[in-house]
């Protein structure tokens, strides 16, 4: 069923209402509609429907404009992390494949001159009469690369209908309306960031772009009502003196890592209980959302999603499920005959019918004949009041096969190893106590790579054993 573009709809209903708050500009829905229309016209002259556009971008105004212009031009928007080396971005383009390139934020000469890509020169400032733009929920809309935290990133292709269903289902638990302002705190190359604009534009609210200034100051000075964060970001905010009563914030969505009980308790005491969520790129972000009640509990499935547990594995299907993985212009669907997608996440339902996520099946390892799920140890560690985040990886051991090693990000002073050992032993068996406690590396993003952490742990321990440190 063909749908009206939500931006155009609100441009006809409330044309002067603010649609986007950018660092140096405010765009009304009328202005946004015309800017997107002009970009869509340029793309339609340069590219055929269904062709893929590689876009190194985080979340600037131009990147957001381009994302929605691609929808109207039937061009597949393929955002990638601009921090990646040009060689890696070119490899991603080849995997799709994408033949066209747009650089809305900064220009890489190496990418622009690559023979495999045609660099487009676009005018992001012009406006055009939009006519009556319509969108087809069946059209391929975007390709998002998974984080690759547990392996090689996969190219996930969605239909437009996946994102519309995702946003509408999300709104049943996290309401959004014309008074809402949702900060684009996650990048467009991450499914959590890409989904925010759909939630907001369907409701006629405001997308607030990140200007790089301290988050605390922005929350106290701007009308930001909705915010998506990972736990580490929220800890930093609290450590900076965050008090939700001094802001307009009333919806806070947490996900992406184990949710620390002290973090939830502190936020609840301040009068704002966060929502917790389980989601994945393949399901266009949120699958389950709920209120935090116990470790790993992420609520019940939102409308348009179904969840089942088969042999301990979480499986999903529904209106938000992606089309498939892209590899060299071939779409690989890995649903079973009934339409279920096996997530490789381990979980179960509790007595209240809520999903409990235990971790990635791919992350589990065996130590001395005992199965160890690293996320179980991580959840216990982040429940310690002195720990902001933790990540546990296996390292080879001559007697036990593999043993857990923990990387710890402390709030302030490091906690004594004896205290950490005792803390883990209070609720978990002794074989789950890590053999070593390593400091959190600098410069780690919000989706740490387990492979990189495991390699670092092996290197540190080997150098320690050899006496080179």
The 8 nearest C-alpha neighbors of each residue, nearest first, counted from 0:
[[1, 2, 135, 136, 137, 134, 160, 3],
 [0, 2, 135, 134, 133, 136, 3, 137],
 [3, 1, 134, 133, 135, 0, 4, 136],
 [2, 4, 133, 134, 5, 132, 8, 1],
 [3, 5, 7, 133, 6, 134, 132, 8],
 [6, 4, 8, 7, 201, 200, 3, 9],
 [5, 7, 9, 8, 4, 32, 200, 10],
 [8, 6, 10, 4, 5, 9, 32, 11],
 [9, 7, 5, 11, 10, 6, 4, 12],
 [8, 10, 12, 11, 13, 6, 7, 203],
 [11, 9, 14, 29, 28, 7, 8, 12],
 [10, 12, 9, 8, 14, 13, 7, 29],
 [11, 13, 9, 10, 14, 8, 7, 15],
 [12, 14, 9, 16, 10, 15, 11, 28],
 [15, 13, 10, 29, 28, 16, 11, 12],
 [16, 14, 27, 13, 28, 17, 29, 10],
 [15, 17, 27, 13, 14, 28, 18, 29],
 [18, 16, 27, 26, 19, 28, 205, 15],
 [17, 19, 205, 27, 28, 26, 204, 206],
 [20, 18, 206, 26, 205, 207, 25, 17],
 [19, 21, 207, 25, 208, 206, 24, 26],
 [20, 22, 24, 208, 23, 25, 19, 60],
 [23, 21, 210, 24, 20, 208, 209, 25],
 [22, 24, 21, 25, 20, 210, 60, 208],
 [25, 23, 21, 22, 20, 26, 19, 60],
 [24, 26, 20, 19, 21, 27, 17, 23],
 [27, 25, 19, 30, 18, 17, 31, 24],
 [26, 28, 17, 18, 15, 30, 16, 29],
 [27, 29, 10, 31, 18, 14, 30, 32],
 [30, 28, 10, 14, 32, 27, 31, 33],
 [31, 29, 27, 33, 32, 28, 26, 34],
 [30, 32, 28, 34, 33, 29, 26, 27],
 [33, 31, 29, 35, 30, 34, 7, 28],
 [32, 34, 126, 127, 36, 30, 35, 31],
 [33, 35, 126, 31, 37, 36, 32, 125],
 [34, 36, 68, 38, 32, 33, 37, 64],
 [37, 35, 33, 129, 39, 34, 38, 127],
 [38, 36, 127, 40, 126, 34, 39, 35],
 [37, 39, 41, 35, 40, 36, 68, 42],
 [40, 38, 68, 36, 42, 72, 41, 37],
 [39, 41, 43, 37, 38, 42, 36, 44],
 [40, 42, 38, 44, 39, 43, 37, 45],
 [43, 41, 39, 45, 44, 40, 46, 38],
 [42, 44, 40, 46, 41, 45, 72, 39],
 [43, 45, 41, 42, 46, 40, 47, 39],
 [46, 44, 42, 43, 41, 47, 119, 40],
 [47, 45, 43, 42, 44, 50, 48, 74],
 [46, 48, 50, 49, 43, 45, 74, 73],
 [49, 47, 73, 74, 50, 72, 46, 43],
 [48, 50, 74, 73, 75, 47, 51, 139],
 [51, 49, 74, 48, 47, 75, 46, 52],
 [50, 52, 75, 97, 74, 76, 49, 53],
 [51, 53, 99, 76, 100, 77, 97, 75],
 [54, 52, 100, 77, 78, 97, 99, 101],
 [53, 55, 78, 101, 77, 56, 102, 79],
 [56, 54, 81, 79, 78, 80, 102, 53],
 [57, 55, 81, 54, 58, 80, 78, 104],
 [56, 58, 186, 187, 59, 188, 80, 81],
 [57, 59, 186, 187, 62, 56, 63, 60],
 [60, 58, 62, 61, 63, 57, 104, 208],
 [59, 61, 63, 62, 64, 21, 58, 208],
 [62, 60, 64, 59, 63, 103, 65, 123],
 [61, 63, 65, 59, 64, 60, 103, 58],
 [62, 64, 66, 60, 65, 61, 59, 58],
 [65, 63, 61, 62, 67, 66, 35, 68],
 [64, 66, 68, 62, 63, 67, 69, 61],
 [67, 65, 63, 69, 64, 68, 76, 62],
 [66, 68, 70, 69, 65, 64, 35, 63],
 [69, 67, 39, 65, 35, 71, 70, 66],
 [68, 70, 74, 72, 67, 66, 71, 73],
 [71, 69, 67, 73, 68, 72, 140, 74],
 [70, 72, 68, 73, 69, 39, 134, 67],
 [71, 73, 69, 39, 74, 43, 70, 68],
 [74, 72, 48, 70, 71, 69, 49, 75],
 [75, 73, 69, 49, 48, 72, 50, 51],
 [76, 74, 51, 141, 140, 49, 50, 52],
 [75, 77, 141, 52, 69, 66, 74, 51],
 [78, 76, 142, 53, 141, 52, 54, 75],
 [79, 77, 54, 188, 55, 53, 56, 76],
 [80, 78, 55, 188, 54, 81, 56, 77],
 [79, 81, 82, 55, 83, 188, 56, 57],
 [82, 80, 55, 83, 56, 79, 57, 84],
 [83, 81, 80, 84, 55, 79, 85, 56],
 [82, 84, 81, 80, 87, 85, 88, 79],
 [85, 83, 86, 87, 82, 88, 81, 89],
 [86, 84, 88, 87, 110, 89, 83, 109],
 [87, 85, 89, 84, 88, 90, 83, 110],
 [86, 88, 90, 89, 84, 85, 83, 91],
 [89, 87, 85, 91, 90, 86, 92, 83],
 [88, 90, 92, 86, 91, 87, 85, 93],
 [91, 89, 87, 93, 88, 92, 86, 94],
 [90, 92, 88, 94, 89, 93, 87, 95],
 [91, 93, 97, 89, 96, 90, 94, 95],
 [92, 94, 96, 90, 91, 95, 89, 97],
 [93, 95, 327, 96, 91, 326, 92, 90],
 [96, 94, 327, 92, 93, 97, 326, 328],
 [95, 97, 93, 94, 92, 327, 328, 98],
 [96, 98, 51, 92, 95, 99, 52, 53],
 [99, 97, 116, 117, 115, 96, 51, 100],
 [100, 98, 117, 52, 116, 97, 118, 53],
 [99, 101, 118, 53, 52, 117, 119, 116],
 [100, 102, 54, 119, 118, 103, 53, 52],
 [101, 103, 104, 106, 54, 105, 55, 100],
 [104, 102, 61, 62, 101, 105, 56, 54],
 [103, 105, 102, 56, 59, 106, 61, 62],
 [106, 104, 102, 103, 107, 56, 55, 81],
 [105, 107, 102, 108, 104, 111, 103, 110],
 [106, 108, 110, 109, 111, 105, 85, 102],
 [107, 109, 111, 110, 112, 106, 113, 85],
 [110, 108, 107, 112, 111, 113, 85, 86],
 [111, 109, 113, 107, 108, 112, 85, 89],
 [110, 112, 108, 118, 109, 113, 107, 106],
 [113, 111, 109, 110, 108, 114, 116, 118],
 [114, 112, 110, 115, 116, 111, 109, 117],
 [113, 115, 116, 112, 117, 111, 110, 98],
 [114, 116, 113, 98, 117, 93, 89, 99],
 [117, 115, 98, 99, 114, 113, 100, 118],
 [116, 118, 99, 100, 98, 119, 115, 114],
 [117, 119, 100, 111, 99, 101, 116, 120],
 [120, 118, 101, 100, 121, 117, 99, 45],
 [119, 121, 118, 122, 101, 102, 100, 41],
 [122, 120, 119, 123, 41, 38, 101, 42],
 [123, 121, 124, 125, 120, 38, 41, 37],
 [122, 124, 125, 121, 61, 38, 34, 64],
 [125, 123, 122, 126, 34, 37, 38, 61],
 [126, 124, 123, 34, 37, 122, 127, 38],
 [125, 127, 34, 33, 37, 124, 36, 128],
 [128, 126, 37, 33, 36, 129, 34, 125],
 [127, 129, 33, 130, 36, 126, 37, 32],
 [130, 128, 36, 33, 127, 131, 132, 32],
 [129, 131, 128, 132, 36, 127, 7, 33],
 [132, 130, 129, 133, 7, 3, 4, 8],
 [133, 131, 130, 4, 3, 129, 71, 134],
 [134, 132, 3, 4, 2, 131, 1, 135],
 [133, 135, 2, 1, 4, 3, 136, 71],
 [134, 136, 1, 137, 138, 2, 0, 133],
 [137, 135, 160, 159, 138, 134, 158, 1],
 [138, 136, 135, 158, 160, 159, 139, 0],
 [137, 139, 135, 158, 136, 159, 140, 73],
 [140, 138, 158, 157, 159, 75, 141, 137],
 [141, 139, 75, 159, 158, 157, 138, 70],
 [142, 140, 76, 75, 77, 157, 156, 139],
 [141, 143, 156, 77, 155, 154, 76, 157],
 [144, 142, 155, 154, 188, 77, 145, 141],
 [143, 145, 154, 153, 152, 155, 146, 142],
 [146, 144, 152, 153, 147, 280, 143, 154],
 [145, 147, 148, 152, 144, 446, 189, 149],
 [146, 148, 152, 150, 151, 149, 145, 448],
 [149, 147, 448, 146, 449, 150, 447, 446],
 [148, 150, 147, 449, 448, 450, 362, 151],
 [151, 149, 147, 148, 152, 450, 449, 448],
 [150, 152, 147, 153, 149, 148, 146, 145],
 [153, 151, 147, 145, 144, 146, 150, 154],
 [154, 152, 145, 144, 155, 151, 324, 147],
 [155, 153, 144, 325, 324, 143, 142, 156],
 [154, 156, 324, 143, 142, 144, 153, 323],
 [157, 155, 142, 322, 323, 141, 321, 324],
 [158, 156, 321, 322, 141, 139, 140, 161],
 [157, 159, 139, 140, 160, 161, 138, 137],
 [158, 160, 136, 140, 161, 162, 138, 139],
 [159, 161, 136, 163, 158, 162, 164, 137],
 [162, 160, 319, 164, 159, 158, 163, 318],
 [163, 161, 165, 164, 160, 159, 283, 166],
 [162, 164, 160, 166, 165, 161, 167, 159],
 [165, 163, 167, 161, 162, 166, 319, 160],
 [164, 166, 162, 168, 163, 167, 319, 169],
 [167, 165, 198, 169, 163, 168, 164, 197],
 [168, 166, 164, 170, 169, 165, 163, 171],
 [167, 169, 302, 165, 170, 166, 301, 171],
 [168, 170, 166, 167, 171, 172, 173, 165],
 [171, 169, 174, 173, 167, 172, 168, 175],
 [170, 172, 169, 168, 173, 174, 167, 301],
 [171, 173, 170, 169, 174, 288, 168, 301],
 [172, 174, 170, 171, 169, 175, 250, 274],
 [175, 173, 170, 172, 171, 176, 169, 250],
 [174, 176, 179, 202, 170, 173, 199, 177],
 [177, 175, 202, 179, 178, 204, 203, 174],
 [178, 176, 204, 203, 179, 202, 175, 205],
 [177, 179, 176, 204, 180, 205, 175, 203],
 [180, 178, 204, 176, 177, 224, 175, 205],
 [179, 181, 205, 223, 224, 206, 204, 225],
 [182, 180, 225, 206, 207, 226, 223, 224],
 [181, 183, 207, 184, 226, 208, 206, 180],
 [184, 182, 208, 185, 207, 209, 192, 181],
 [183, 185, 182, 209, 227, 186, 192, 228],
 [186, 184, 192, 183, 191, 187, 189, 227],
 [187, 185, 57, 192, 188, 58, 189, 184],
 [186, 188, 193, 192, 189, 57, 58, 185],
 [187, 189, 78, 79, 186, 80, 143, 57],
 [190, 188, 187, 191, 192, 186, 193, 185],
 [189, 191, 193, 192, 280, 284, 194, 283],
 [192, 190, 194, 189, 193, 284, 185, 195],
 [191, 193, 185, 187, 186, 194, 190, 189],
 [192, 194, 187, 190, 195, 191, 196, 189],
 [195, 193, 191, 192, 197, 196, 190, 198],
 [194, 196, 198, 192, 197, 193, 199, 191],
 [195, 197, 199, 198, 194, 200, 193, 206],
 [196, 198, 200, 194, 199, 195, 201, 166],
 [199, 197, 166, 195, 196, 201, 200, 194],
 [198, 200, 204, 196, 202, 197, 201, 203],
 [201, 199, 203, 202, 197, 196, 198, 5],
 [200, 202, 5, 199, 198, 203, 197, 6],
 [203, 201, 176, 200, 199, 204, 175, 177],
 [204, 202, 177, 200, 201, 9, 199, 176],
 [203, 205, 177, 199, 179, 202, 176, 178],
 [204, 206, 180, 18, 19, 207, 179, 17],
 [207, 205, 19, 181, 180, 182, 18, 20],
 [208, 206, 182, 20, 181, 19, 183, 205],
 [209, 207, 21, 183, 20, 182, 210, 206],
 [208, 210, 211, 183, 184, 207, 182, 22],
 [211, 209, 22, 212, 208, 21, 59, 213],
 [210, 212, 209, 213, 214, 22, 208, 217],
 [211, 213, 210, 214, 217, 216, 209, 215],
 [214, 212, 215, 216, 217, 211, 210, 218],
 [213, 215, 217, 216, 218, 212, 236, 211],
 [214, 216, 218, 217, 213, 241, 236, 219],
 [217, 215, 219, 218, 214, 213, 220, 212],
 [218, 216, 214, 220, 219, 215, 221, 213],
 [217, 219, 215, 216, 220, 221, 246, 223],
 [218, 220, 246, 216, 217, 221, 245, 215],
 [219, 221, 217, 218, 216, 222, 246, 215],
 [222, 220, 217, 218, 223, 219, 247, 246],
 [221, 223, 247, 224, 180, 220, 218, 246],
 [224, 222, 180, 221, 248, 247, 225, 218],
 [223, 225, 248, 180, 247, 249, 179, 181],
 [226, 224, 181, 250, 223, 248, 251, 180],
 [225, 227, 251, 182, 181, 252, 250, 228],
 [228, 226, 252, 251, 253, 184, 225, 229],
 [229, 227, 253, 232, 252, 230, 233, 226],
 [228, 230, 254, 253, 232, 231, 255, 233],
 [231, 229, 233, 232, 234, 258, 228, 253],
 [230, 232, 234, 233, 229, 235, 387, 388],
 [233, 231, 235, 230, 234, 229, 228, 236],
 [232, 234, 236, 230, 235, 231, 237, 228],
 [235, 233, 231, 237, 236, 232, 238, 230],
 [236, 234, 238, 232, 233, 237, 239, 231],
 [235, 237, 233, 239, 234, 238, 241, 232],
 [238, 236, 241, 234, 240, 239, 235, 233],
 [237, 239, 235, 240, 236, 234, 241, 410],
 [238, 240, 236, 237, 241, 235, 215, 234],
 [241, 239, 237, 238, 242, 236, 215, 235],
 [240, 242, 237, 236, 239, 215, 243, 238],
 [241, 243, 244, 245, 240, 269, 246, 237],
 [244, 242, 246, 245, 248, 241, 269, 271],
 [243, 245, 242, 246, 270, 247, 269, 248],
 [246, 244, 243, 242, 219, 247, 241, 218],
 [247, 245, 219, 243, 248, 244, 218, 242],
 [248, 246, 224, 222, 223, 249, 245, 243],
 [249, 247, 224, 246, 223, 225, 250, 243],
 [248, 250, 224, 247, 225, 251, 271, 243],
 [251, 249, 225, 248, 224, 226, 252, 173],
 [250, 252, 273, 226, 227, 225, 274, 253],
 [251, 253, 227, 274, 273, 275, 226, 228],
 [254, 252, 275, 228, 229, 274, 227, 276],
 [253, 255, 276, 229, 256, 275, 277, 252],
 [254, 256, 229, 253, 257, 446, 277, 230],
 [257, 255, 254, 258, 229, 230, 446, 253],
 [256, 258, 378, 259, 295, 377, 255, 381],
 [257, 259, 256, 230, 260, 294, 378, 254],
 [260, 258, 382, 381, 262, 261, 257, 263],
 [259, 261, 263, 382, 262, 264, 258, 294],
 [262, 260, 264, 263, 259, 265, 382, 384],
 [261, 263, 265, 259, 260, 264, 266, 234],
 [264, 262, 260, 266, 261, 265, 267, 259],
 [265, 263, 261, 267, 262, 266, 268, 260],
 [264, 266, 268, 262, 267, 263, 261, 269],
 [267, 265, 269, 263, 268, 264, 271, 272],
 [266, 268, 272, 270, 264, 271, 269, 265],
 [267, 269, 265, 270, 266, 264, 271, 272],
 [270, 268, 266, 267, 271, 265, 242, 243],
 [269, 271, 267, 268, 272, 266, 243, 244],
 [272, 270, 267, 266, 269, 273, 249, 243],
 [271, 273, 267, 266, 270, 274, 263, 251],
 [274, 272, 251, 252, 271, 275, 253, 263],
 [275, 273, 252, 290, 289, 253, 251, 291],
 [276, 274, 253, 289, 297, 288, 290, 254],
 [275, 277, 288, 297, 254, 287, 253, 278],
 [278, 276, 287, 286, 297, 285, 288, 254],
 [279, 277, 285, 284, 286, 276, 287, 282],
 [278, 280, 284, 281, 282, 283, 285, 277],
 [279, 281, 283, 282, 284, 190, 145, 155],
 [280, 282, 321, 279, 283, 320, 155, 284],
 [283, 281, 320, 319, 280, 279, 284, 321],
 [282, 284, 280, 281, 319, 162, 161, 165],
 [285, 283, 278, 279, 280, 282, 190, 191],
 [286, 284, 278, 287, 277, 276, 283, 279],
 [285, 287, 278, 300, 277, 301, 304, 284],
 [288, 286, 300, 299, 277, 298, 301, 276],
 [289, 287, 276, 298, 297, 275, 299, 277],
 [288, 290, 298, 275, 297, 274, 299, 291],
 [289, 291, 274, 275, 292, 298, 273, 297],
 [292, 290, 275, 293, 296, 289, 274, 297],
 [291, 293, 290, 296, 294, 297, 295, 289],
 [292, 294, 296, 291, 295, 260, 355, 297],
 [295, 293, 296, 378, 292, 258, 260, 355],
 [294, 296, 355, 356, 297, 293, 357, 257],
 [297, 295, 355, 293, 294, 354, 298, 291],
 [298, 296, 276, 289, 275, 288, 354, 277],
 [299, 297, 289, 288, 353, 287, 354, 296],
 [298, 300, 353, 287, 288, 354, 301, 289],
 [301, 299, 287, 286, 304, 305, 302, 306],
 [300, 302, 168, 287, 304, 286, 303, 299],
 [303, 301, 168, 304, 300, 171, 169, 167],
 [302, 304, 318, 317, 301, 168, 164, 319],
 [305, 303, 317, 302, 301, 300, 316, 286],
 [304, 306, 316, 315, 317, 300, 307, 303],
 [307, 305, 315, 314, 300, 304, 316, 313],
 [306, 308, 314, 313, 309, 315, 305, 312],
 [309, 307, 313, 312, 311, 314, 347, 310],
 [308, 310, 312, 311, 307, 313, 314, 341],
 [309, 311, 312, 308, 313, 345, 346, 347],
 [310, 312, 309, 345, 308, 346, 347, 313],
 [313, 311, 345, 309, 308, 310, 344, 346],
 [312, 314, 308, 344, 345, 346, 342, 307],
 [315, 313, 341, 307, 340, 342, 306, 308],
 [316, 314, 306, 340, 339, 305, 307, 341],
 [315, 317, 339, 305, 320, 304, 340, 338],
 [318, 316, 304, 303, 319, 320, 305, 315],
 [317, 319, 303, 320, 161, 164, 304, 316],
 [318, 320, 161, 282, 317, 165, 283, 164],
 [321, 319, 282, 317, 318, 316, 281, 161],
 [322, 320, 157, 281, 323, 282, 156, 319],
 [323, 321, 157, 156, 332, 158, 320, 324],
 [322, 324, 332, 331, 321, 330, 156, 155],
 [325, 323, 155, 331, 154, 330, 156, 332],
 [326, 324, 330, 154, 329, 95, 328, 331],
 [325, 327, 94, 329, 328, 95, 324, 330],
 [326, 328, 94, 95, 96, 329, 325, 93],
 [329, 327, 326, 95, 96, 325, 330, 94],
 [330, 328, 326, 327, 325, 331, 324, 95],
 [329, 331, 325, 324, 323, 332, 328, 326],
 [332, 330, 324, 323, 325, 329, 333, 326],
 [331, 333, 323, 334, 330, 324, 322, 321],
 [334, 332, 331, 335, 340, 323, 341, 324],
 [335, 333, 340, 338, 339, 332, 336, 341],
 [334, 336, 338, 339, 337, 333, 340, 341],
 [337, 335, 338, 334, 339, 333, 340, 332],
 [338, 336, 335, 339, 334, 316, 340, 315],
 [337, 339, 334, 335, 336, 316, 340, 317],
 [340, 338, 316, 334, 335, 315, 337, 314],
 [339, 341, 334, 315, 314, 342, 316, 338],
 [342, 340, 314, 343, 339, 313, 315, 312],
 [341, 343, 344, 314, 313, 340, 312, 315],
 [344, 342, 360, 341, 359, 312, 345, 361],
 [345, 343, 359, 342, 313, 360, 312, 358],
 [346, 344, 312, 357, 358, 360, 311, 359],
 [347, 345, 356, 357, 355, 313, 311, 312],
 [346, 348, 355, 354, 308, 349, 311, 356],
 [349, 347, 354, 353, 352, 355, 350, 346],
 [348, 350, 352, 351, 353, 347, 354, 355],
 [349, 351, 352, 348, 353, 354, 347, 355],
 [352, 350, 349, 353, 348, 354, 299, 298],
 [353, 351, 349, 348, 350, 354, 299, 298],
 [354, 352, 298, 299, 348, 349, 351, 355],
 [353, 355, 348, 297, 298, 296, 347, 299],
 [354, 356, 296, 295, 347, 346, 348, 297],
 [357, 355, 346, 295, 358, 345, 354, 296],
 [356, 358, 346, 345, 295, 355, 374, 375],
 [359, 357, 345, 374, 344, 356, 360, 372],
 [358, 360, 344, 361, 362, 345, 343, 363],
 [359, 361, 362, 343, 363, 344, 345, 358],
 [360, 362, 359, 363, 343, 149, 344, 364],
 [363, 361, 359, 360, 364, 372, 373, 149],
 [364, 362, 372, 360, 371, 361, 373, 370],
 [363, 365, 371, 370, 362, 366, 372, 393],
 [366, 364, 370, 369, 368, 371, 367, 401],
 [367, 365, 401, 369, 399, 368, 400, 402],
 [366, 368, 399, 369, 400, 365, 398, 401],
 [367, 369, 366, 365, 370, 399, 400, 371],
 [370, 368, 366, 365, 367, 371, 430, 364],
 [371, 369, 365, 364, 366, 368, 372, 363],
 [370, 372, 364, 363, 365, 373, 369, 431],
 [371, 373, 363, 374, 375, 370, 362, 358],
 [374, 372, 375, 376, 391, 371, 377, 363],
 [375, 373, 377, 358, 376, 372, 378, 357],
 [374, 376, 378, 373, 377, 372, 379, 357],
 [375, 377, 379, 374, 373, 378, 380, 431],
 [378, 376, 374, 380, 379, 375, 389, 390],
 [379, 377, 375, 381, 380, 376, 257, 374],
 [378, 380, 376, 382, 377, 381, 423, 375],
 [379, 381, 377, 382, 378, 383, 376, 389],
 [382, 380, 259, 383, 378, 386, 388, 379],
 [381, 383, 259, 260, 379, 380, 261, 384],
 [384, 382, 381, 380, 385, 386, 379, 261],
 [385, 383, 386, 261, 382, 381, 387, 410],
 [384, 386, 383, 410, 409, 387, 414, 411],
 [387, 385, 409, 381, 383, 410, 384, 388],
 [386, 388, 409, 410, 408, 381, 231, 234],
 [389, 387, 408, 381, 386, 407, 231, 390],
 [388, 390, 407, 377, 406, 408, 381, 380],
 [389, 391, 406, 405, 377, 392, 407, 388],
 [390, 392, 405, 373, 404, 403, 406, 377],
 [393, 391, 453, 404, 403, 405, 394, 373],
 [394, 392, 403, 402, 401, 404, 453, 395],
 [393, 395, 401, 402, 457, 403, 396, 392],
 [396, 394, 401, 400, 402, 397, 393, 457],
 [395, 397, 401, 400, 399, 398, 402, 394],
 [398, 396, 400, 399, 395, 401, 402, 394],
 [399, 397, 396, 400, 367, 401, 395, 366],
 [398, 400, 367, 366, 396, 401, 397, 402],
 [401, 399, 396, 366, 395, 398, 397, 367],
 [402, 400, 395, 396, 366, 394, 399, 393],
 [401, 403, 393, 394, 366, 396, 395, 404],
 [404, 402, 393, 433, 392, 434, 391, 394],
 [403, 405, 433, 435, 392, 391, 434, 393],
 [406, 404, 391, 436, 390, 433, 437, 407],
 [405, 407, 437, 390, 439, 438, 389, 436],
 [408, 406, 389, 439, 438, 409, 437, 388],
 [407, 409, 439, 388, 387, 386, 389, 438],
 [410, 408, 386, 387, 411, 413, 385, 407],
 [409, 411, 387, 385, 386, 408, 412, 413],
 [412, 410, 409, 413, 385, 386, 408, 414],
 [413, 411, 414, 409, 410, 385, 415, 386],
 [412, 414, 409, 415, 411, 385, 410, 408],
 [413, 415, 416, 412, 418, 385, 419, 409],
 [416, 414, 418, 417, 419, 413, 420, 412],
 [417, 415, 419, 418, 420, 414, 436, 421],
 [416, 418, 420, 415, 419, 421, 414, 422],
 [417, 419, 421, 415, 416, 420, 422, 414],
 [420, 418, 422, 416, 421, 417, 423, 415],
 [421, 419, 417, 423, 418, 422, 416, 432],
 [420, 422, 424, 418, 419, 423, 425, 417],
 [423, 421, 419, 425, 420, 424, 418, 426],
 [422, 424, 420, 425, 421, 427, 432, 426],
 [425, 423, 421, 427, 426, 422, 429, 428],
 [426, 424, 422, 423, 427, 421, 428, 420],
 [425, 427, 424, 423, 428, 422, 379, 421],
 [426, 428, 424, 423, 425, 431, 429, 432],
 [429, 427, 430, 431, 424, 426, 432, 423],
 [428, 430, 431, 432, 424, 427, 423, 420],
 [429, 431, 432, 428, 366, 369, 433, 427],
 [432, 430, 429, 428, 433, 427, 371, 376],
 [431, 433, 429, 430, 423, 420, 434, 424],
 [434, 432, 403, 404, 435, 405, 431, 436],
 [433, 435, 404, 403, 432, 402, 436, 405],
 [434, 436, 404, 433, 405, 437, 403, 406],
 [437, 435, 405, 406, 404, 438, 407, 433],
 [436, 438, 406, 405, 407, 435, 439, 404],
 [439, 437, 407, 406, 440, 408, 436, 409],
 [438, 440, 408, 407, 406, 437, 441, 389],
 [441, 439, 438, 443, 442, 406, 408, 437],
 [440, 442, 443, 439, 438, 444, 408, 447],
 [441, 443, 444, 440, 439, 445, 447, 446],
 [442, 444, 441, 447, 440, 445, 446, 439],
 [445, 443, 446, 447, 442, 448, 441, 231],
 [444, 446, 447, 443, 229, 231, 255, 232],
 [447, 445, 444, 148, 448, 146, 255, 443],
 [448, 446, 148, 444, 445, 443, 449, 452],
 [447, 449, 148, 451, 450, 452, 149, 446],
 [450, 448, 452, 451, 148, 149, 453, 447],
 [449, 451, 453, 448, 452, 454, 149, 148],
 [450, 452, 454, 448, 449, 453, 455, 447],
 [453, 451, 449, 455, 454, 450, 456, 448],
 [454, 452, 456, 450, 455, 392, 451, 449],
 [455, 453, 451, 457, 452, 456, 458, 450],
 [454, 456, 452, 458, 453, 457, 459, 451],
 [457, 455, 453, 459, 458, 454, 452, 460],
 [458, 456, 454, 460, 455, 459, 461, 394],
 [457, 459, 455, 461, 456, 460, 462, 454],
 [460, 458, 456, 462, 457, 461, 455, 463],
 [459, 461, 463, 457, 462, 458, 464, 456],
 [462, 460, 464, 458, 463, 459, 457, 465],
 [461, 463, 465, 467, 459, 460, 464, 468],
 [464, 462, 460, 466, 461, 465, 468, 459],
 [465, 463, 461, 466, 462, 460, 467, 468],
 [464, 466, 462, 463, 467, 461, 468, 460],
 [465, 467, 463, 464, 468, 462, 461, 460],
 [468, 466, 462, 465, 463, 464, 461, 459],
 [467, 466, 463, 462, 465, 459, 464, 461]]
